[in-house]
Amino acid sequence: MAAGSAVAVDMPELAKKNGCSACHAIDKKVVGPSWMDVAKKYKGDAGAAAKLDTKIAKGGSGVWGPMPMPASPKLTDAERKELVNFVLGLAK
């Protein structure tokens, strides 16, 4: 995490090793939305975990703009769950 960042958490190693950080950051838009923005969007949505799990596995587009999110079919169910729980846990 960059010095002086207001975010008190670090990106999971799983996200770094699977290229998630090429398009996402915790607290700022890169190519895709910040994970904090995703967490805020889905806060209180009982189906959020399932939606995000599917988005990670299959990819998609149109929710955050025209740039598509590529699929990550090599991630296991447990790895996707770890990432989803991390992202949703950022909601304040």
PDB file as gemmi writes it, atoms N, CA and C in Angstrom:
CRYST1    1.000    1.000    1.000  90.00  90.00  90.00 P 1                      
ATOM      1  N   MET A   1       0.846  -1.170   0.000  1.00  0.00           N  
ATOM      2  CA  MET A   1       0.000   0.000   0.000  1.00  0.00           C  
ATOM      3  C   MET A   1       0.886   1.225   0.000  1.00  0.00           C  
ATOM      4  N   ALA A   2       0.512   2.219  -0.731  1.00  0.00           N  
ATOM      5  CA  ALA A   2       1.305   3.429  -0.862  1.00  0.00           C  
ATOM      6  C   ALA A   2       1.379   4.168   0.469  1.00  0.00           C  
ATOM      7  N   ALA A   3       2.498   4.810   0.699  1.00  0.00           N  
ATOM      8  CA  ALA A   3       2.657   5.590   1.912  1.00  0.00           C  
ATOM      9  C   ALA A   3       1.621   6.702   1.923  1.00  0.00           C  
ATOM     10  N   GLY A   4       1.040   6.950   3.072  1.00  0.00           N  
ATOM     11  CA  GLY A   4       0.072   8.012   3.199  1.00  0.00           C  
ATOM     12  C   GLY A   4      -1.344   7.619   2.805  1.00  0.00           C  
ATOM     13  N   SER A   5      -1.544   6.381   2.434  1.00  0.00           N  
ATOM     14  CA  SER A   5      -2.886   5.943   2.053  1.00  0.00           C  
ATOM     15  C   SER A   5      -3.790   5.936   3.272  1.00  0.00           C  
ATOM     16  N   ALA A   6      -5.049   6.317   3.048  1.00  0.00           N  
ATOM     17  CA  ALA A   6      -6.011   6.348   4.136  1.00  0.00           C  
ATOM     18  C   ALA A   6      -6.593   4.968   4.427  1.00  0.00           C  
ATOM     19  N   VAL A   7      -6.289   4.001   3.580  1.00  0.00           N  
ATOM     20  CA  VAL A   7      -6.843   2.663   3.749  1.00  0.00           C  
ATOM     21  C   VAL A   7      -5.946   1.866   4.685  1.00  0.00           C  
ATOM     22  N   ALA A   8      -6.560   1.246   5.684  1.00  0.00           N  
ATOM     23  CA  ALA A   8      -5.795   0.538   6.707  1.00  0.00           C  
ATOM     24  C   ALA A   8      -5.652  -0.943   6.405  1.00  0.00           C  
ATOM     25  N   VAL A   9      -6.066  -1.380   5.226  1.00  0.00           N  
ATOM     26  CA  VAL A   9      -5.955  -2.788   4.854  1.00  0.00           C  
ATOM     27  C   VAL A   9      -5.107  -2.909   3.595  1.00  0.00           C  
ATOM     28  N   ASP A  10      -4.531  -4.067   3.408  1.00  0.00           N  
ATOM     29  CA  ASP A  10      -3.742  -4.332   2.224  1.00  0.00           C  
ATOM     30  C   ASP A  10      -4.488  -5.282   1.309  1.00  0.00           C  
ATOM     31  N   MET A  11      -4.189  -5.175   0.023  1.00  0.00           N  
ATOM     32  CA  MET A  11      -4.771  -6.075  -0.954  1.00  0.00           C  
ATOM     33  C   MET A  11      -4.291  -7.496  -0.664  1.00  0.00           C  
ATOM     34  N   PRO A  12      -5.195  -8.463  -0.706  1.00  0.00           N  
ATOM     35  CA  PRO A  12      -4.784  -9.845  -0.460  1.00  0.00           C  
ATOM     36  C   PRO A  12      -3.771 -10.322  -1.502  1.00  0.00           C  
ATOM     37  N   GLU A  13      -2.842 -11.151  -1.074  1.00  0.00           N  
ATOM     38  CA  GLU A  13      -1.859 -11.724  -1.998  1.00  0.00           C  
ATOM     39  C   GLU A  13      -2.547 -12.447  -3.151  1.00  0.00           C  
ATOM     40  N   LEU A  14      -3.653 -13.085  -2.862  1.00  0.00           N  
ATOM     41  CA  LEU A  14      -4.417 -13.788  -3.887  1.00  0.00           C  
ATOM     42  C   LEU A  14      -4.796 -12.846  -5.026  1.00  0.00           C  
ATOM     43  N   ALA A  15      -5.194 -11.638  -4.701  1.00  0.00           N  
ATOM     44  CA  ALA A  15      -5.569 -10.653  -5.722  1.00  0.00           C  
ATOM     45  C   ALA A  15      -4.350 -10.213  -6.524  1.00  0.00           C  
ATOM     46  N   LYS A  16      -3.235 -10.054  -5.850  1.00  0.00           N  
ATOM     47  CA  LYS A  16      -2.012  -9.635  -6.529  1.00  0.00           C  
ATOM     48  C   LYS A  16      -1.527 -10.706  -7.489  1.00  0.00           C  
ATOM     49  N   LYS A  17      -1.493 -11.957  -7.039  1.00  0.00           N  
ATOM     50  CA  LYS A  17      -0.928 -13.023  -7.865  1.00  0.00           C  
ATOM     51  C   LYS A  17      -1.825 -13.404  -9.040  1.00  0.00           C  
ATOM     52  N   ASN A  18      -3.111 -13.040  -8.967  1.00  0.00           N  
ATOM     53  CA  ASN A  18      -4.029 -13.374 -10.047  1.00  0.00           C  
ATOM     54  C   ASN A  18      -4.348 -12.182 -10.947  1.00  0.00           C  
ATOM     55  N   GLY A  19      -3.625 -11.098 -10.792  1.00  0.00           N  
ATOM     56  CA  GLY A  19      -3.745  -9.964 -11.703  1.00  0.00           C  
ATOM     57  C   GLY A  19      -4.894  -9.012 -11.423  1.00  0.00           C  
ATOM     58  N   CYS A  20      -5.596  -9.189 -10.328  1.00  0.00           N  
ATOM     59  CA  CYS A  20      -6.721  -8.301 -10.006  1.00  0.00           C  
ATOM     60  C   CYS A  20      -6.256  -6.846  -9.868  1.00  0.00           C  
ATOM     61  N   SER A  21      -5.037  -6.686  -9.358  1.00  0.00           N  
ATOM     62  CA  SER A  21      -4.518  -5.339  -9.112  1.00  0.00           C  
ATOM     63  C   SER A  21      -4.185  -4.587 -10.392  1.00  0.00           C  
ATOM     64  N   ALA A  22      -4.201  -5.254 -11.534  1.00  0.00           N  
ATOM     65  CA  ALA A  22      -3.988  -4.558 -12.798  1.00  0.00           C  
ATOM     66  C   ALA A  22      -5.168  -3.635 -13.123  1.00  0.00           C  
ATOM     67  N   CYS A  23      -6.340  -3.992 -12.623  1.00  0.00           N  
ATOM     68  CA  CYS A  23      -7.558  -3.222 -12.927  1.00  0.00           C  
ATOM     69  C   CYS A  23      -8.241  -2.632 -11.708  1.00  0.00           C  
ATOM     70  N   HIS A  24      -7.914  -3.129 -10.515  1.00  0.00           N  
ATOM     71  CA  HIS A  24      -8.597  -2.676  -9.298  1.00  0.00           C  
ATOM     72  C   HIS A  24      -7.603  -2.261  -8.228  1.00  0.00           C  
ATOM     73  N   ALA A  25      -7.992  -1.262  -7.471  1.00  0.00           N  
ATOM     74  CA  ALA A  25      -7.286  -0.860  -6.257  1.00  0.00           C  
ATOM     75  C   ALA A  25      -8.326  -0.834  -5.139  1.00  0.00           C  
ATOM     76  N   ILE A  26      -7.857  -0.799  -3.931  1.00  0.00           N  
ATOM     77  CA  ILE A  26      -8.790  -0.814  -2.809  1.00  0.00           C  
ATOM     78  C   ILE A  26      -9.594   0.479  -2.754  1.00  0.00           C  
ATOM     79  N   ASP A  27      -8.907   1.613  -2.899  1.00  0.00           N  
ATOM     80  CA  ASP A  27      -9.553   2.889  -2.620  1.00  0.00           C  
ATOM     81  C   ASP A  27      -9.601   3.877  -3.785  1.00  0.00           C  
ATOM     82  N   LYS A  28      -9.262   3.440  -4.995  1.00  0.00           N  
ATOM     83  CA  LYS A  28      -9.358   4.351  -6.139  1.00  0.00           C  
ATOM     84  C   LYS A  28      -9.646   3.575  -7.416  1.00  0.00           C  
ATOM     85  N   LYS A  29     -10.312   4.232  -8.338  1.00  0.00           N  
ATOM     86  CA  LYS A  29     -10.608   3.627  -9.628  1.00  0.00           C  
ATOM     87  C   LYS A  29      -9.309   3.478 -10.408  1.00  0.00           C  
ATOM     88  N   VAL A  30      -9.133   2.339 -11.037  1.00  0.00           N  
ATOM     89  CA  VAL A  30      -8.005   2.124 -11.931  1.00  0.00           C  
ATOM     90  C   VAL A  30      -8.653   1.931 -13.293  1.00  0.00           C  
ATOM     91  N   VAL A  31      -8.705   0.728 -13.812  1.00  0.00           N  
ATOM     92  CA  VAL A  31      -9.478   0.433 -15.015  1.00  0.00           C  
ATOM     93  C   VAL A  31     -10.915   0.137 -14.595  1.00  0.00           C  
ATOM     94  N   GLY A  32     -11.026  -0.671 -13.547  1.00  0.00           N  
ATOM     95  CA  GLY A  32     -12.326  -0.987 -12.972  1.00  0.00           C  
ATOM     96  C   GLY A  32     -12.542  -0.164 -11.716  1.00  0.00           C  
ATOM     97  N   PRO A  33     -13.680  -0.334 -11.086  1.00  0.00           N  
ATOM     98  CA  PRO A  33     -13.989   0.442  -9.880  1.00  0.00           C  
ATOM     99  C   PRO A  33     -13.100   0.050  -8.705  1.00  0.00           C  
ATOM    100  N   SER A  34     -12.994   0.967  -7.755  1.00  0.00           N  
ATOM    101  CA  SER A  34     -12.285   0.600  -6.521  1.00  0.00           C  
ATOM    102  C   SER A  34     -13.113  -0.452  -5.799  1.00  0.00           C  
ATOM    103  N   TRP A  35     -12.440  -1.285  -5.049  1.00  0.00           N  
ATOM    104  CA  TRP A  35     -13.170  -2.301  -4.300  1.00  0.00           C  
ATOM    105  C   TRP A  35     -14.035  -1.680  -3.214  1.00  0.00           C  
ATOM    106  N   MET A  36     -13.638  -0.513  -2.698  1.00  0.00           N  
ATOM    107  CA  MET A  36     -14.474   0.173  -1.719  1.00  0.00           C  
ATOM    108  C   MET A  36     -15.788   0.606  -2.362  1.00  0.00           C  
ATOM    109  N   ASP A  37     -15.733   1.075  -3.605  1.00  0.00           N  
ATOM    110  CA  ASP A  37     -16.958   1.463  -4.308  1.00  0.00           C  
ATOM    111  C   ASP A  37     -17.855   0.254  -4.557  1.00  0.00           C  
ATOM    112  N   VAL A  38     -17.246  -0.875  -4.891  1.00  0.00           N  
ATOM    113  CA  VAL A  38     -18.025  -2.104  -5.086  1.00  0.00           C  
ATOM    114  C   VAL A  38     -18.702  -2.489  -3.772  1.00  0.00           C  
ATOM    115  N   ALA A  39     -17.956  -2.423  -2.682  1.00  0.00           N  
ATOM    116  CA  ALA A  39     -18.504  -2.778  -1.374  1.00  0.00           C  
ATOM    117  C   ALA A  39     -19.682  -1.874  -1.009  1.00  0.00           C  
ATOM    118  N   LYS A  40     -19.538  -0.582  -1.269  1.00  0.00           N  
ATOM    119  CA  LYS A  40     -20.618   0.358  -0.960  1.00  0.00           C  
ATOM    120  C   LYS A  40     -21.846   0.084  -1.817  1.00  0.00           C  
ATOM    121  N   LYS A  41     -21.633  -0.220  -3.091  1.00  0.00           N  
ATOM    122  CA  LYS A  41     -22.745  -0.485  -4.003  1.00  0.00           C  
ATOM    123  C   LYS A  41     -23.573  -1.677  -3.529  1.00  0.00           C  
ATOM    124  N   TYR A  42     -22.908  -2.712  -3.052  1.00  0.00           N  
ATOM    125  CA  TYR A  42     -23.587  -3.949  -2.692  1.00  0.00           C  
ATOM    126  C   TYR A  42     -23.899  -4.080  -1.201  1.00  0.00           C  
ATOM    127  N   LYS A  43     -23.569  -3.073  -0.406  1.00  0.00           N  
ATOM    128  CA  LYS A  43     -23.835  -3.124   1.035  1.00  0.00           C  
ATOM    129  C   LYS A  43     -25.326  -3.340   1.270  1.00  0.00           C  
ATOM    130  N   GLY A  44     -25.648  -4.320   2.088  1.00  0.00           N  
ATOM    131  CA  GLY A  44     -27.034  -4.618   2.408  1.00  0.00           C  
ATOM    132  C   GLY A  44     -27.747  -5.496   1.387  1.00  0.00           C  
ATOM    133  N   ASP A  45     -27.075  -5.858   0.311  1.00  0.00           N  
ATOM    134  CA  ASP A  45     -27.661  -6.710  -0.723  1.00  0.00           C  
ATOM    135  C   ASP A  45     -27.384  -8.167  -0.354  1.00  0.00           C  
ATOM    136  N   ALA A  46     -28.430  -8.889  -0.003  1.00  0.00           N  
ATOM    137  CA  ALA A  46     -28.273 -10.281   0.431  1.00  0.00           C  
ATOM    138  C   ALA A  46     -27.700 -11.174  -0.662  1.00  0.00           C  
ATOM    139  N   GLY A  47     -27.867 -10.810  -1.909  1.00  0.00           N  
ATOM    140  CA  GLY A  47     -27.355 -11.608  -3.019  1.00  0.00           C  
ATOM    141  C   GLY A  47     -26.013 -11.155  -3.546  1.00  0.00           C  
ATOM    142  N   ALA A  48     -25.396 -10.193  -2.869  1.00  0.00           N  
ATOM    143  CA  ALA A  48     -24.151  -9.609  -3.361  1.00  0.00           C  
ATOM    144  C   ALA A  48     -23.026 -10.622  -3.520  1.00  0.00           C  
ATOM    145  N   ALA A  49     -22.846 -11.478  -2.540  1.00  0.00           N  
ATOM    146  CA  ALA A  49     -21.734 -12.442  -2.605  1.00  0.00           C  
ATOM    147  C   ALA A  49     -21.868 -13.340  -3.830  1.00  0.00           C  
ATOM    148  N   ALA A  50     -23.062 -13.812  -4.089  1.00  0.00           N  
ATOM    149  CA  ALA A  50     -23.284 -14.679  -5.250  1.00  0.00           C  
ATOM    150  C   ALA A  50     -23.061 -13.911  -6.554  1.00  0.00           C  
ATOM    151  N   LYS A  51     -23.519 -12.670  -6.615  1.00  0.00           N  
ATOM    152  CA  LYS A  51     -23.326 -11.848  -7.822  1.00  0.00           C  
ATOM    153  C   LYS A  51     -21.838 -11.631  -8.100  1.00  0.00           C  
ATOM    154  N   LEU A  52     -21.101 -11.266  -7.052  1.00  0.00           N  
ATOM    155  CA  LEU A  52     -19.679 -10.997  -7.234  1.00  0.00           C  
ATOM    156  C   LEU A  52     -18.896 -12.267  -7.542  1.00  0.00           C  
ATOM    157  N   ASP A  53     -19.273 -13.374  -6.927  1.00  0.00           N  
ATOM    158  CA  ASP A  53     -18.627 -14.647  -7.217  1.00  0.00           C  
ATOM    159  C   ASP A  53     -18.784 -14.981  -8.705  1.00  0.00           C  
ATOM    160  N   THR A  54     -19.983 -14.807  -9.224  1.00  0.00           N  
ATOM    161  CA  THR A  54     -20.234 -15.076 -10.645  1.00  0.00           C  
ATOM    162  C   THR A  54     -19.449 -14.123 -11.523  1.00  0.00           C  
ATOM    163  N   LYS A  55     -19.390 -12.854 -11.138  1.00  0.00           N  
ATOM    164  CA  LYS A  55     -18.654 -11.853 -11.924  1.00  0.00           C  
ATOM    165  C   LYS A  55     -17.180 -12.212 -11.987  1.00  0.00           C  
ATOM    166  N   ILE A  56     -16.612 -12.655 -10.872  1.00  0.00           N  
ATOM    167  CA  ILE A  56     -15.200 -13.044 -10.869  1.00  0.00           C  
ATOM    168  C   ILE A  56     -14.991 -14.273 -11.750  1.00  0.00           C  
ATOM    169  N   ALA A  57     -15.843 -15.253 -11.625  1.00  0.00           N  
ATOM    170  CA  ALA A  57     -15.684 -16.508 -12.361  1.00  0.00           C  
ATOM    171  C   ALA A  57     -15.912 -16.333 -13.863  1.00  0.00           C  
ATOM    172  N   LYS A  58     -16.966 -15.607 -14.228  1.00  0.00           N  
ATOM    173  CA  LYS A  58     -17.384 -15.533 -15.632  1.00  0.00           C  
ATOM    174  C   LYS A  58     -17.081 -14.209 -16.317  1.00  0.00           C  
ATOM    175  N   GLY A  59     -16.700 -13.187 -15.544  1.00  0.00           N  
ATOM    176  CA  GLY A  59     -16.485 -11.872 -16.118  1.00  0.00           C  
ATOM    177  C   GLY A  59     -17.815 -11.191 -16.391  1.00  0.00           C  
ATOM    178  N   GLY A  60     -17.756 -10.072 -17.083  1.00  0.00           N  
ATOM    179  CA  GLY A  60     -18.976  -9.362 -17.410  1.00  0.00           C  
ATOM    180  C   GLY A  60     -18.684  -7.928 -17.776  1.00  0.00           C  
ATOM    181  N   SER A  61     -19.742  -7.191 -18.081  1.00  0.00           N  
ATOM    182  CA  SER A  61     -19.583  -5.777 -18.415  1.00  0.00           C  
ATOM    183  C   SER A  61     -20.890  -5.048 -18.213  1.00  0.00           C  
ATOM    184  N   GLY A  62     -20.798  -3.715 -18.269  1.00  0.00           N  
ATOM    185  CA  GLY A  62     -21.982  -2.885 -18.217  1.00  0.00           C  
ATOM    186  C   GLY A  62     -22.375  -2.356 -16.862  1.00  0.00           C  
ATOM    187  N   VAL A  63     -21.908  -2.956 -15.786  1.00  0.00           N  
ATOM    188  CA  VAL A  63     -22.289  -2.499 -14.456  1.00  0.00           C  
ATOM    189  C   VAL A  63     -21.536  -1.219 -14.084  1.00  0.00           C  
ATOM    190  N   TRP A  64     -20.260  -1.148 -14.442  1.00  0.00           N  
ATOM    191  CA  TRP A  64     -19.410  -0.018 -14.065  1.00  0.00           C  
ATOM    192  C   TRP A  64     -18.907   0.755 -15.271  1.00  0.00           C  
ATOM    193  N   GLY A  65     -19.498   0.525 -16.423  1.00  0.00           N  
ATOM    194  CA  GLY A  65     -19.059   1.209 -17.635  1.00  0.00           C  
ATOM    195  C   GLY A  65     -18.788   0.207 -18.735  1.00  0.00           C  
ATOM    196  N   PRO A  66     -18.233   0.685 -19.836  1.00  0.00           N  
ATOM    197  CA  PRO A  66     -18.072  -0.174 -21.003  1.00  0.00           C  
ATOM    198  C   PRO A  66     -16.918  -1.177 -20.946  1.00  0.00           C  
ATOM    199  N   MET A  67     -15.955  -0.976 -20.054  1.00  0.00           N  
ATOM    200  CA  MET A  67     -14.799  -1.869 -19.989  1.00  0.00           C  
ATOM    201  C   MET A  67     -15.213  -3.209 -19.387  1.00  0.00           C  
ATOM    202  N   PRO A  68     -15.048  -4.303 -20.131  1.00  0.00           N  
ATOM    203  CA  PRO A  68     -15.434  -5.612 -19.582  1.00  0.00           C  
ATOM    204  C   PRO A  68     -14.434  -6.112 -18.543  1.00  0.00           C  
ATOM    205  N   MET A  69     -14.954  -6.872 -17.596  1.00  0.00           N  
ATOM    206  CA  MET A  69     -14.105  -7.552 -16.625  1.00  0.00           C  
ATOM    207  C   MET A  69     -13.870  -8.956 -17.150  1.00  0.00           C  
ATOM    208  N   PRO A  70     -12.616  -9.349 -17.312  1.00  0.00           N  
ATOM    209  CA  PRO A  70     -12.354 -10.699 -17.812  1.00  0.00           C  
ATOM    210  C   PRO A  70     -12.707 -11.767 -16.783  1.00  0.00           C  
ATOM    211  N   ALA A  71     -13.015 -12.931 -17.277  1.00  0.00           N  
ATOM    212  CA  ALA A  71     -13.308 -14.075 -16.419  1.00  0.00           C  
ATOM    213  C   ALA A  71     -12.030 -14.567 -15.741  1.00  0.00           C  
ATOM    214  N   SER A  72     -12.191 -15.160 -14.591  1.00  0.00           N  
ATOM    215  CA  SER A  72     -11.076 -15.770 -13.859  1.00  0.00           C  
ATOM    216  C   SER A  72     -11.436 -17.216 -13.538  1.00  0.00           C  
ATOM    217  N   PRO A  73     -11.555 -18.052 -14.570  1.00  0.00           N  
ATOM    218  CA  PRO A  73     -12.019 -19.423 -14.360  1.00  0.00           C  
ATOM    219  C   PRO A  73     -11.045 -20.317 -13.594  1.00  0.00           C  
ATOM    220  N   LYS A  74      -9.797 -19.910 -13.477  1.00  0.00           N  
ATOM    221  CA  LYS A  74      -8.827 -20.754 -12.776  1.00  0.00           C  
ATOM    222  C   LYS A  74      -8.906 -20.628 -11.261  1.00  0.00           C  
ATOM    223  N   LEU A  75      -9.592 -19.599 -10.770  1.00  0.00           N  
ATOM    224  CA  LEU A  75      -9.733 -19.454  -9.327  1.00  0.00           C  
ATOM    225  C   LEU A  75     -10.673 -20.524  -8.782  1.00  0.00           C  
ATOM    226  N   THR A  76     -10.320 -21.085  -7.650  1.00  0.00           N  
ATOM    227  CA  THR A  76     -11.181 -22.091  -7.018  1.00  0.00           C  
ATOM    228  C   THR A  76     -12.360 -21.397  -6.335  1.00  0.00           C  
ATOM    229  N   ASP A  77     -13.350 -22.181  -5.950  1.00  0.00           N  
ATOM    230  CA  ASP A  77     -14.488 -21.648  -5.204  1.00  0.00           C  
ATOM    231  C   ASP A  77     -14.001 -20.932  -3.938  1.00  0.00           C  
ATOM    232  N   ALA A  78     -13.059 -21.545  -3.239  1.00  0.00           N  
ATOM    233  CA  ALA A  78     -12.535 -20.973  -1.994  1.00  0.00           C  
ATOM    234  C   ALA A  78     -11.795 -19.661  -2.254  1.00  0.00           C  
ATOM    235  N   GLU A  79     -11.041 -19.590  -3.345  1.00  0.00           N  
ATOM    236  CA  GLU A  79     -10.325 -18.356  -3.666  1.00  0.00           C  
ATOM    237  C   GLU A  79     -11.294 -17.231  -4.021  1.00  0.00           C  
ATOM    238  N   ARG A  80     -12.322 -17.557  -4.813  1.00  0.00           N  
ATOM    239  CA  ARG A  80     -13.323 -16.537  -5.150  1.00  0.00           C  
ATOM    240  C   ARG A  80     -14.029 -16.061  -3.885  1.00  0.00           C  
ATOM    241  N   LYS A  81     -14.359 -16.984  -3.001  1.00  0.00           N  
ATOM    242  CA  LYS A  81     -15.029 -16.622  -1.743  1.00  0.00           C  
ATOM    243  C   LYS A  81     -14.145 -15.694  -0.917  1.00  0.00           C  
ATOM    244  N   GLU A  82     -12.855 -15.986  -0.869  1.00  0.00           N  
ATOM    245  CA  GLU A  82     -11.920 -15.135  -0.125  1.00  0.00           C  
ATOM    246  C   GLU A  82     -11.919 -13.716  -0.686  1.00  0.00           C  
ATOM    247  N   LEU A  83     -11.872 -13.591  -2.006  1.00  0.00           N  
ATOM    248  CA  LEU A  83     -11.866 -12.268  -2.629  1.00  0.00           C  
ATOM    249  C   LEU A  83     -13.183 -11.537  -2.402  1.00  0.00           C  
ATOM    250  N   VAL A  84     -14.295 -12.232  -2.565  1.00  0.00           N  
ATOM    251  CA  VAL A  84     -15.612 -11.624  -2.366  1.00  0.00           C  
ATOM    252  C   VAL A  84     -15.755 -11.148  -0.920  1.00  0.00           C  
ATOM    253  N   ASN A  85     -15.367 -11.974   0.026  1.00  0.00           N  
ATOM    254  CA  ASN A  85     -15.469 -11.590   1.438  1.00  0.00           C  
ATOM    255  C   ASN A  85     -14.592 -10.387   1.743  1.00  0.00           C  
ATOM    256  N   PHE A  86     -13.419 -10.335   1.146  1.00  0.00           N  
ATOM    257  CA  PHE A  86     -12.535  -9.185   1.340  1.00  0.00           C  
ATOM    258  C   PHE A  86     -13.199  -7.918   0.805  1.00  0.00           C  
ATOM    259  N   VAL A  87     -13.674  -7.968  -0.422  1.00  0.00           N  
ATOM    260  CA  VAL A  87     -14.273  -6.787  -1.046  1.00  0.00           C  
ATOM    261  C   VAL A  87     -15.506  -6.333  -0.256  1.00  0.00           C  
ATOM    262  N   LEU A  88     -16.417  -7.235   0.028  1.00  0.00           N  
ATOM    263  CA  LEU A  88     -17.631  -6.863   0.747  1.00  0.00           C  
ATOM    264  C   LEU A  88     -17.325  -6.372   2.159  1.00  0.00           C  
ATOM    265  N   GLY A  89     -16.244  -6.846   2.743  1.00  0.00           N  
ATOM    266  CA  GLY A  89     -15.845  -6.428   4.071  1.00  0.00           C  
ATOM    267  C   GLY A  89     -15.339  -4.986   4.130  1.00  0.00           C  
ATOM    268  N   LEU A  90     -15.102  -4.387   2.976  1.00  0.00           N  
ATOM    269  CA  LEU A  90     -14.630  -3.000   2.945  1.00  0.00           C  
ATOM    270  C   LEU A  90     -15.754  -1.989   3.157  1.00  0.00           C  
ATOM    271  N   ALA A  91     -16.997  -2.424   3.072  1.00  0.00           N  
ATOM    272  CA  ALA A  91     -18.136  -1.507   3.262  1.00  0.00           C  
ATOM    273  C   ALA A  91     -18.151  -0.997   4.694  1.00  0.00           C  
ATOM    274  N   LYS A  92     -18.277   0.289   4.830  1.00  0.00           N  
ATOM    275  CA  LYS A  92     -18.300   0.903   6.172  1.00  0.00           C  
ATOM    276  C   LYS A  92     -19.705   1.337   6.498  1.00  0.00           C  
TER     277      LYS A  92                                                      
END                                                                             
